[in-house]
Amino acid sequence: MPFSVSLSRFQSEPNSERFIIRHLTGNPEEAQQARTDRLREACEKKCPKLAAWKRDKGARTVLALEDNDMWTTNQGIVAETYLPLTQARDDRPDETYLVSTHLGDKLWFAWPILVDDRSIYDLEGPDGQSVCWEIYPAELEALTQR
């Protein structure tokens, strides 16, 4: 196989044996560096384009980041990586969201990572949980011809 696999066997009930196949990502520092590189590249490509729309058209700019990996990515990890990358940028978007699409075409979740100067940590609900929205892709309307 082209990736590491760990097999764990445990006894869940008397006389019942099961095992789990667990995906490993390797070195955590390398995974974090790859995540930082991807988010830096996204900022370098998208932020100047969005800033031009804001400058030329007075648009409110929104950057949507997609997460299709439920095992190694979540809104907290993305926020911890993204927020320092954009702190010093003059061209950062007005709003940045993480859209988790790993459940396929049935249900997505969107988390606000940064809205104006408020991060995901400032936008928590009253119970301390991150604010997120459910999106049903089947109900979305295509706005482009792509």
Secondary structure, DSSP 8 states (H G I E B T S, - for coil): --S-EEEEEEEEETTEEEEEEEE--S-HHHHHHHHHHHHHHHHHHHHHHHHHHHHHH----EEEEEE--TTT--HHHHHHHHHHHHHT-SS--SEEEEEE-TTTTS-EEEEEEEETTEETTTT--TTS----EEE-GGG----S--
